[in-house]
Each structure stands twice: as C-alpha cells, then as structure tokens.
Amino acid sequence: MGSPDFSVPALRALHAAGHDIACVYAQPPKPAGRGQKETPCPVHRAALELGLPVRTPARVKRDVAEHAAFAALDLDVAVVAAYGLILPPAMLAAPKRGCLNIHASLLPRWRGAGPIQAAILAGDAESGVTIMQMEEGLDTGPMLLAEATPIGPRTTTPELHDALSEIGARLVLRALDEDPPATPQPEDGVTYAPKLAKADGRLDWTQPAAALDRRIRALTPWPGCYFQVGEEVLRLHAAEPVAGAGAPGTLLAPDVVACGEGALRLLRLQRPGRAAMPAEAMLRGYSLPARLA
C-alpha cells in the first residue's frame, strides 16, 4: 500500500524477493500535465509493470465494502509506505501479522506527514527509517527495526528521500524474514512533522543564513522557496551561506543577500514562466533591488 516514488523500491524489492503480493493499493489516478490527463501514481505504474493487481479506492476510512474486500484477501501482512489514506481499525487488524509501516524517520522523532523535510529544516545530524507495527495513533505503533543515515551539511530533500527509500526497501524485507519483536516507542523525544504548504516556502531575510539554507534544501522541490521582487515571485532553488553583514534583505553583491545572521549567496533562480538557471547568469540581465522585502 503506497503511492509516491518513495514507495516504489519497497514494492520492487518485495516482488524480487519472491513474496506473493496479493494486491497493490495506491491513490487513484489524478489529472496531470497540460492536458490534465488522468495519470496513475508511481506505485500504480510500477505495479502494472510487474503484472500485479491494483486497487485505487478514493477513501477507505468508513467504506465497509472496502473493509470487507481487504479482509477477503486473507493476507499474512500488509506493507504500507506513504499510502496517503488513513487505515481504519478494521483494515489494520485484517492481516494475520497486521500492517507494517515504512516510516522515513527515527521514531519517535518526526512522526507525521513531512519527516524528511523536517529533519533537514531542524538541522538534524541524522535521519533514518523505522519499520513500525501500525495502530490507530499517528505513527505511534511499536517499532520492529530501524536504520540511521547521516545528514550532511549540503544534503537536500531529494537526496535524503532516495537514500531513505532504499533503506526502507531493504529493512522491510528483513522485518518480514526475521519477524523481530516489537518495541514500544519511548515517550521522550516525540516530535511532529506537519504537512507542508506553499506558504512555508516564503523566505524571511531576518532569519539566519544557515536557517534559510536549510529551508531551501528541505523545501526544494516542494513546496519550493521564493521571495518577492515587485510584482514578480522569484523561486530560489539553491543557495549557500557566506560571510557578510548588513540589514536583512540588503544586497551585499549582485547575488549575495544579507540575513539576520550572515549572508546567503543565491545559486539558482527562476523567474515566473521561465526555466530555472544559475543565478550568476540570470543576474547579468536582471538586477535585484538594493533591498529585498
């Protein structure tokens, strides 16, 4: 049970290991592209390539018919990875070994919807994957296995996403083969990673340059980071902290902005309706104002 790219390696690993996959559950196809054509999600596409049956219910929480259909599969276990729908108690209890979740954090830190971005935003030195026995609470279930990976000073969300996705695929195979005992999550150290919104990407120059750098690395490509220049919204895809001091938002050089602490060198910018490009090249023909809002 999964939907985005993060879930695909786990599906492929389960298939390659010879597990009998009774069914794949994924989010329903959604309109995409200029033509708004109904497009299957990555897990749906991968399942079709592997010749596996796919179900795409729009909702499952209160749909008794879906609960019965799921129970009728007579599963040993369900593997869940970023499925996107909340499973009700009837579905959580249906498989003999329950539902195992591949969660992209070292629980209990960063329960919730955006654990990868949250770890980078907070400046964590490491992240990881936890295989968890699912229960009704939000990522509160007991842990079966966990594996950590470092977060470097320049790590981006796409890089961490891919690393954790591969760890999750490997770790869930171990969980199925070894059937390790479940350990309750500790009560100390619980944090929550909320779902991100576009407004989270707005850059506030009064913040330290290091914090803004983490925000850009965490929120690119989604929801993306931006700042306003007159009527235009410029997207900032990459930057780096540098030495410098001045009133927040002041240009110290054509591509360097003073922050609340230190300064930020702009590396990759995008104007509305245009492709992203190196900031140095864009700023040859486009001047930023002396002070950014």
C-alpha positions in Angstrom: 0.0 0.0 0.0 1.8 3.1 -1.3 1.6 5.9 -3.8 4.6 8.2 -4.4 8.2 7.4 -5.7 9.3 6.8 -2.1 7.2 3.6 -2.1 8.4 2.1 -5.4 11.7 0.5 -4.2 9.9 -1.4 -1.5 7.3 -2.8 -3.9 10.0 -3.9 -6.3 12.1 -5.4 -3.5 9.1 -7.4 -2.3 8.4 -8.7 -5.8 12.1 -9.5 -6.5 12.3 -11.4 -3.2 9.5 -13.7 -4.3 6.8 -12.6 -1.9 3.3 -13.4 -3.0 1.8 -9.9 -3.5 -1.9 -10.4 -3.4 -2.8 -6.9 -4.4 -1.3 -3.4 -4.6 -3.3 -0.4 -3.1 -2.5 3.1 -4.4 -4.0 6.5 -4.6 -6.5 7.0 -7.5 -5.1 8.4 -10.8 -5.1 12.2 -10.8 -5.1 14.9 -13.6 -1.6 15.9 -14.6 0.2 17.9 -17.3 -1.2 20.5 -19.6 -3.9 18.2 -20.9 -4.9 17.2 -17.3 -4.9 13.6 -18.3 -5.8 11.1 -15.6 -2.3 9.7 -14.6 -1.6 6.8 -12.3 0.7 7.4 -9.3 4.3 5.9 -9.3 3.3 2.8 -7.3 0.3 2.2 -9.6 2.6 2.3 -12.6 5.2 0.1 -11.1 2.6 -2.5 -10.1 1.2 -2.6 -13.7 4.8 -3.1 -15.0 5.1 -6.1 -12.6 1.8 -7.5 -13.6 0.2 -7.1 -10.2 -3.4 -6.3 -9.5 -4.1 -2.8 -8.3 -6.9 -1.2 -6.3 -7.3 2.5 -6.1 -10.2 3.4 -3.7 -10.6 7.1 -3.2 -11.4 6.5 0.5 -11.3 3.6 2.9 -12.0 5.0 6.4 -15.7 4.5 6.6 -16.3 2.3 3.5 -17.5 -1.0 4.9 -17.4 -2.7 1.5 -13.7 -1.8 1.1 -13.0 -3.2 4.6 -14.6 -6.5 3.5 -12.8 -6.6 0.2 -9.5 -6.0 2.0 -10.2 -8.8 4.6 -11.2 -11.2 1.8 -7.6 -11.1 0.5 -6.7 -13.2 3.6 -3.3 -11.5 3.9 -0.4 -12.6 6.1 0.8 -8.9 6.3 0.3 -5.6 4.6 3.3 -3.3 3.9 2.4 0.4 4.0 4.7 3.1 2.7 3.4 6.7 2.2 0.0 5.4 1.1 -1.8 8.7 1.7 -5.0 7.3 3.2 -5.7 6.6 6.9 -6.4 2.9 7.5 -9.3 2.2 9.9 -9.1 -0.4 12.7 -10.9 -3.0 10.6 -8.2 -2.9 7.9 -5.3 -2.6 10.4 -6.5 -5.8 12.1 -7.3 -7.8 9.0 -3.8 -9.2 8.1 -2.6 -12.0 10.3 0.6 -10.1 11.2 -1.1 -6.7 10.9 0.2 -3.8 8.9 3.8 -2.8 8.8 4.7 0.8 8.0 7.9 2.1 6.4 8.3 5.4 8.1 11.0 7.9 7.0 12.4 8.9 10.4 13.9 7.5 13.5 10.8 7.3 15.6 9.6 8.8 17.9 11.3 11.9 16.2 9.3 13.3 13.3 6.0 11.5 13.4 3.7 12.8 10.8 3.5 13.8 7.1 6.8 15.5 6.3 9.6 13.8 8.3 12.3 14.1 5.6 11.9 17.8 5.2 11.5 18.3 9.0 14.9 16.6 9.7 16.7 18.9 7.3 14.9 22.0 8.5 15.8 21.3 12.1 19.5 20.7 11.2 19.4 17.1 12.4 22.7 15.2 12.1 21.0 12.0 11.0 17.7 10.6 9.8 16.7 7.0 9.1 13.9 4.6 8.6 11.7 2.8 11.2 9.7 -0.3 10.4 6.6 0.1 12.7 3.6 -2.0 13.6 0.7 0.2 12.7 -2.0 1.2 15.2 -4.7 3.8 15.2 -2.5 6.6 16.5 -0.4 8.8 14.2 2.9 6.9 13.8 2.6 5.8 17.4 3.0 2.0 16.9 5.7 -0.2 18.3 9.0 -0.5 16.4 10.4 -3.6 14.8 13.6 -2.3 13.1 15.4 1.0 12.5 18.4 2.1 10.5 20.1 5.5 10.5 21.8 7.5 7.8 23.7 10.8 8.2 22.5 14.2 7.0 25.4 16.2 5.6 25.8 20.0 5.6 24.6 20.1 2.0 22.1 17.3 1.9 18.9 18.0 0.1 15.4 16.5 0.4 15.7 14.6 -2.9 19.0 13.1 -1.8 17.7 12.1 1.6 14.4 10.9 0.1 16.2 8.5 -2.2 18.6 7.2 0.5 15.7 6.5 2.9 13.6 4.9 0.2 16.3 2.3 -0.5 16.9 1.7 3.2 13.1 1.2 3.7 13.0 -1.4 0.9 15.9 -3.3 2.4 14.7 -3.0 6.0 11.1 -4.2 5.3 12.5 -7.4 3.8 14.4 -8.0 7.0 11.3 -7.4 9.1 9.3 -9.9 7.1 12.0 -12.6 7.1 13.2 -12.2 10.7 9.8 -11.2 12.4 11.6 -9.2 15.1 9.9 -8.4 18.4 8.1 -5.1 18.6 9.4 -2.5 21.0 7.2 0.3 22.2 8.3 3.8 21.2 9.9 5.8 24.0 7.8 8.6 25.5 10.7 11.1 25.4 11.8 12.7 22.2 8.4 12.8 20.4 8.2 15.5 17.6 5.8 16.0 14.8 6.4 16.9 11.2 3.3 18.7 9.8 2.1 18.6 6.3 3.8 21.4 4.2 2.1 24.2 2.5 3.2 26.7 -0.2 3.4 29.5 2.4 6.2 27.6 4.2 8.5 28.4 1.3 8.4 32.2 1.7 11.9 33.4 2.7 12.3 35.7 5.6 15.6 37.5 5.4 15.6 38.3 9.1 16.3 34.6 9.8 20.0 33.4 10.0 21.5 32.5 6.6 22.1 28.9 7.9 18.4 28.5 8.7 17.4 29.8 5.3 19.9 27.5 3.6 18.3 24.5 5.4 14.8 25.7 4.4 15.9 25.8 0.7 17.5 22.4 0.9 14.5 21.0 2.7 11.6 22.5 0.7 13.0 22.1 -2.8 11.3 20.9 -5.0 8.1 21.0 -2.9 6.7 23.4 -2.0 9.7 25.4 -3.2 11.2 28.6 -1.7 10.6 32.1 -3.0 10.8 35.8 -2.4 9.0 38.8 -3.9 10.5 41.4 -6.2 7.9 44.0 -7.1 5.1 42.1 -8.7 7.3 39.0 -9.5 7.8 36.0 -7.3 11.3 34.6 -7.8 11.9 31.0 -6.9 15.2 30.2 -5.2 16.2 26.6 -5.9 19.7 26.6 -4.4 21.9 28.9 -2.2 24.7 28.7 0.3 25.6 30.6 3.5 28.6 33.0 3.2 30.2 35.6 5.4 28.6 39.0 5.3 26.7 41.5 7.4 24.1 44.2 6.8 20.4 45.0 7.3 18.4 41.8 6.5 17.4 41.8 2.8 20.2 44.2 1.7 22.2 43.2 -1.4 25.9 42.9 -0.5 26.7 41.8 -4.0 24.5 41.1 -7.1 23.9 37.6 -5.9 24.5 37.9 -2.1 21.8 38.9 0.4 22.3 39.9 4.0 20.3 37.9 6.5 19.6 38.2 10.2 22.9 36.5 10.8 25.4 36.1 8.0 24.5 36.2 4.3 23.2 34.0 1.6 24.6 33.6 -1.9 21.9 32.9 -4.5 22.9 30.0 -6.7 19.9 29.0 -8.8 16.9 31.3 -9.6 13.7 31.1 -11.6 11.5 33.9 -12.8 7.8 33.2 -13.4 7.1 31.3 -16.6 10.8 30.6 -17.2 13.2 27.8 -16.6 15.5 27.8 -13.5 19.0 28.9 -14.2 22.3 29.7 -12.5 21.8 33.0 -10.5 25.0 34.4 -11.9 23.8 34.0 -15.5 20.3 35.3 -14.8 21.6 38.4 -12.9 23.6 39.5 -15.9 20.4 40.8 -17.5 18.2 41.1 -14.4 19.1 43.3 -11.4 17.7 42.7 -8.0 16.7 45.8 -6.0 19.1 47.1 -3.4 16.8 45.8 -0.6 14.6 42.7 -0.8 11.4 42.5 1.1 
